[in-house]
Amino acid sequence: MLLTTLIIVAVLLFAFLLMSTEPVNHLNRAAVAMCCGVVVWVVYLLHAGDYIRLVHPDEYLQFLSGTQSSTDSVKDFVSNNIIIRYISEACSVILFLIATNTIIEVLHNNGVFDSLVYWLRMRNSRLFLWIISLLTFIISANVDNLTTVVLMMGLVGNIVRSHYQRVVYACSIMVSAMLGGCFTVIGDMTSLMLWVRGLVTPTVFTAGLFLPALVSLCVFNLLIGMRLMGRVEVVSVFDRYDGDDSSLPAWQKILLLVLGIGGLWFIPTFHVITKLPPFLGALSVLALMWIVEGLCNLERNGNVLLVQRHYFRNTEFIGMRMILYFLGISLCVGALTECGALMYLKHWLEHNINNVYAYGAMTGLLSSILDNVPVMMLGMNMFPVDVDASAFAVNGSYWQLLSFCCAMGGSTMFIGTMAGQAVLQVEHMRFGWMLRHYTWRVFLAWASGLLVFFIIHN
């Protein structure tokens, strides 16, 4: 059994290495994650009976109901009682992301964000930095990081002509999106996982992380703003296609915006009132949006539904990759949990370190190399809820620290997240420039946020 565990760990480490070096090896990280997820569970089956008796002894005895254990019963238990848990949790997050991303697609296809291009056009480069970062911070608190980053990069690309200035603004957009997503339960895939599993509640989670996230954002903007001098080199000609000769009236765009953003804010309340999974609230908001959109576009005879804007042509494939990648990672981390490797690591950390801030720092540093999604899953599965330890109880400081450090760690180098890789692809940023002018500023902002977090929680 020990050899099987070592094989599972080795396969996962190799897969994580391939996924973190995707810009170099050009392998699809979603394909690597899915392939690895299947392989490790096949290897797990070699000693599944031993693992079950180690991790789920009581559940397996209840499953047998007095019958004799056999190879078939072990496989049935793994399929119907173990793997299904990880797939079910992953699907809850995936359905939520599909619904919220489609809400943003409805808003975008109806020209709701078009006016931002004209409103944001200004000459003061540092004022533009603060406005674009705060806007990203707010949007990312309601929508996942990848969608927010691509949306804001598209807006900046339509406004700023200078490549150097766009690179600086892209750095701010990346950090703002990660920080905005970390302090709300609907803002990022990582924080959404905490909420779906019942480790945090929306109000307490936001109250504990808003100020550290905002301070980190302000510190980073002050540092990166030193790279900006003079005025914004704006694009002089705007090419705008709304998908139809007649655009929606302003009041209809405002109505769609209020329904979309207000509906996203209502999802946590829906969950508290009904106790139903969050994705059902997101789906109901999407259904309402589609109904209202259909009424607003009656005169267009449905032609707006056929419009495929440039923004979503670029992100449709990326979004599907993100969904499949998340499912593969869920299977990988699930196998690592079920083979007892995370249990052993947990005992070692408690015996040798036993400090939640050290745990947060380690997960953040790991997130700078690996994607913050698997790192968050590892942190969640390693330390289950413990009512006797305040840091690991529901709404404990560990869960908030985990979200904040994964966000900041994932911001230090763009290679670790899909949102960061989208920025690298759009602006063709050099890795050496990023290390010299960007990474150390993120670490200072991270340290500032941690200091505020420590003051609040002590």
Summary of the structure (lengths in Angstrom):
residues: 458
radius of gyration: 22.9
end to end distance: 43.2
largest distance: 78.3
contacts: 1568
relative contact order: 0.14
helix: 79%
strand: 1%
